[in-house]
Amino acid sequence: MVKRSIRTIIFLSIAAIWVSFSARAAFTLLDEPQPGALVRGVVETPETRILFNGEALKVSPNGDFVFGLSRDATGSIEIEWQSASESGSKRYALPSREYDIQRIDGLPQNMVTPDESVLARIRQDNQQVAQARAGDTDFNYFMQSFIWPAEGRLSGVYGSQRMLNGEPRRPHYGLDIAAPTGTPVLAPADGVVTLFVPDMYFSGGTLIIDHGHKVSSTFIHLHKAHVEVGDYVKQGQLIAEIGATGRVTGAHLDWRINWGKVRVDPQLLVPERE
């Protein structure tokens, strides 16, 4: 009876270890799930299906996948996997996150509340941006270690709430880098240019690069671009110059990253500045 109990304990222990190893081997997340995060992952075998909160994600031939979490994501998320031999799920609790409040006073009223005459133009701008971000290409450039696209003072951060002339506005979803007009803007990762418009109403010179799997970078307030729509760009390549176009109070780059319609924090993807 004692020997049988020992054998049973050993068997159950081995089974538990195998199940635990199997669960870990199914996929690996490379980024911490948190509000505003672009979370990249790799499956053990490319045939494994990955579902994020019930939505099937694209998995590359190398086994790469990605999803984004919004600024206001709370609670927890669930990642499921399905393969020919097993299936399972894992839940991740999301930490809370606090954001800065920025107050900007003294702006001309047309920079705070656009005149009715320009609303049609603003809608057209928004449609062009949405179309440029709508692709779901097979590129997996999003798996690269992103670099800072420009040098300069960090003047605005993701998630901050702006008060313009005392009126609350929607959160800021970019990373602002203040620098003189003409400062080089470099590609933070490989990709393909899907949009460049030199004079959008709010964002001025606006350029978008597709990094694959619905991940895109947007660069706004540009002085000029050095690339065209359809160009393939390499990480570190000169793509544009910082400007003061659109509705701004000074020259700076506003860099944004999207996963589809989900706006994520670029600062979580780049090395800390010294």
N, C-alpha and C positions, 0 to 999 in steps of 0.2 A: 504493500500500500504506500509506504514511504517512497520507494523507488518510483512508483507510478506518479506520485505527486511531484517528485523532483523532475521526472521526464515531462510532465504536463507544464510545469513552471518554465522549464527550459524551452519547450516548444512555443509556449505563449510569448515568451520574451523574444525569441527569434522572429516570430510572426509580427510582433509589434515593431521590432527594428526594421523588418522588411517593409512593412506598411509605411513607417515613418520615412525610410529612404526613398520608397516609391513616390510618396507625396512630394518630397523635396526635389526629386529628379524630374518631376513632371514639368516644372517651369521655374525660372528664377527671375525675380524683379531686380532691376539694376538701379532703380530710383525709389526713394522712400515715398509711399503714398501719403500725401498731405494736401491741404487746400492750395490750389494753384500749380500743382506739380504736373509735369509731363512725365509719365511713368513708362519706362521702356523695359521690355522683358525678352527672355529667350526660352523656348521650349526645348525639351530634350530631343524630341523627334519632330520634324516639320509637319508630320501628318496629324499631330495633336491639335485639336480644336480648343481655342481659348475664348471664353465668354466673360465679358465685363458687365456686371449687373444685368446679366441675361442677354446682352448684345454680343453676337459673334464678332471677333476681331480678325482683321486680315493678318495672316501669318506668312512671312516670306519663306522662300526656299531654304534660307539659312536658319529659320526658326525664330526670326525676330518679330516682335509685335509691340504695339504702343497704344496708350490711351491717355486722356487728359482729365484732370480734375479742376473744377471751377473754383473761383475765389471763395465762394460761400459754401463749398462742400462741407458737410458735417456728418457725424455718426460713423458709419463704417461702409466699406465696399466689399463686394464678394467677387472672387475670381474662380471660375469653374474651368476644368479641363476634361476633355473627352478624347480617348484614344481607342484603338482596337482592343486593347487588353484591360483598360481601367478607366475610371472616371472619378472625379472628386471635386472638392471646392475648398477654398480657404478664404477666411474673412479677415480684413484688416481694419483696425480701429484708426480713425483719422484724428490727429492732434488738432487742437484749436490754434488759431492764428490771429494775431492782432495787426491792424493796419494803421498807417499814419493818416492824419487829417491835415490837408493843406488848404490855406486860405489865400486867395488872390483877389485883391481889391483894386478898384480904379480902372477896370477894363471898360472899353467902349461897349455900349449896350448891344451893338450888332455882333460882338464877339461872344456875348452871353446868350442872347436870344436872337437867332437869325431872322431877318426880314422875310415876309411871305414870298417876296419875289425870288429868293434864292432856294426855297424849299425843293423845287423841282430839280435843281442842280444837285442838291444834297442827296436826294433820292437816287439820282442817276449815279452819283459817286458810290453810294452804298451798294448799288446793284453790281457795279463793276468789281468792287472789292469782293463781294460775296461770290461772284462767278469765278474769280481768280483763286479763291480758297476752296472751291467746291470739289476739286479733283480728289481722287483716291488712287493715286498712282502706285506702282510697285517699287519705286525707289526706296532704299532703306538708308538714305543719307542721315536720317534722324538718329541713327545709332552712333554717329561720330561724337567725339567729345567737343562740344561747341566752344568757340573762342569768342572773346569780346569783339564786336564789330567796329569799335572806334575807341580812341583814347580821349579822355576828358573827364570833367567833374560829373559825378552822379548827382543829378538835380531833381530826379523824380523816380519813384519806385512803384512797382506793381501793387495794385490793390488799394492804393491811397484814395481817400475820398476828398474831392476838391470842392471848396466853397468859392464860387465865383461871384464877386460883389455881394457876398452874404447869402447867396442862394446855393443849396446843396445840389450837386450834379452827380451823375453816375460815376462809379469808381474809375480810376485811371488804370488801364490794363497794359501799359507799356513800361519800359525802362528808359528813362531820359538821361542822355549823356550830353552835357553842355560843352560846346567847343566852337571855335570860330568858323564862320562860313568858309567852305572849301576844305575842311578837315576830311581826310579819307575815311570812307566807310567800306569795310571789308566783309566778305561773305563769312558768316559764322560757321557755316557747314556747306558741303556740296549741295547743289540743287539746280533747278531749272527756273528761269524767270517766267512768271505767268502774267505780270502786270507792271507797266510803268506809265503813270500819268503825271505830267509835270505841275499841274495846277488844280488839284482838288480843293474844294471850298475850305474844309476844315484842316485837312492834312497836307495841303500843298503838294510838293513832289512826293509821290507815293510809289514804292516799288515792293513787289511781292515775289518771294522765292519759294518754290515747292520742294520740300525735303522728303516727300513720300508718305504714304499711309495717312493722308489727311493732315500732315504736319507742315506748317508753312511759317515763314518769317516775313514780317511786314516792316518796312523802313519808311518813316514819314518825315515831312518838313525838309526834304532834300533840296539842295541847290541845283544839282544836276545828276544824271545817271551816266555810267560808263558801260552799261550793258543794255540789251534790247530783249523784248519778249521772245521767248524761244531759246535764248542762250543758255548753255550749260555752264555753270560757274563752279570753280574749285574753292574749297575752304581757304581763306586768306587772300583771295583775289579782290582787287579793287573793283567795287561795283557802283559806287556813288560818292557824293560829297555832301557833308552836313550843310544845311541851310537854315533859313528863317522863313520859309514859305508857308502859306496857309495861315491859320489863326494861331499865332505864337507871340510870346513876349520877348523872345530872344533866340539866337541861333542854337539849335540842339538837334540831336537825333532821338527820335522816339522809336524804339525797337520793340516789336510785339511778336509773340509766337502763339499760333492757334493749332488746336487739334480739331479740325472741322469748325464748328461754331463755338467750341469751348476755348476761352482765352486763358492761357497759362503764363506762368512767371518765368521770363527769360533768365533772371538772375539765379534761379535754381539749377541752371544748366551750365553755367560758366564758372571758372575758378575764382576763388576769392581774390580781391585785389590786395596787394601788399600795402 
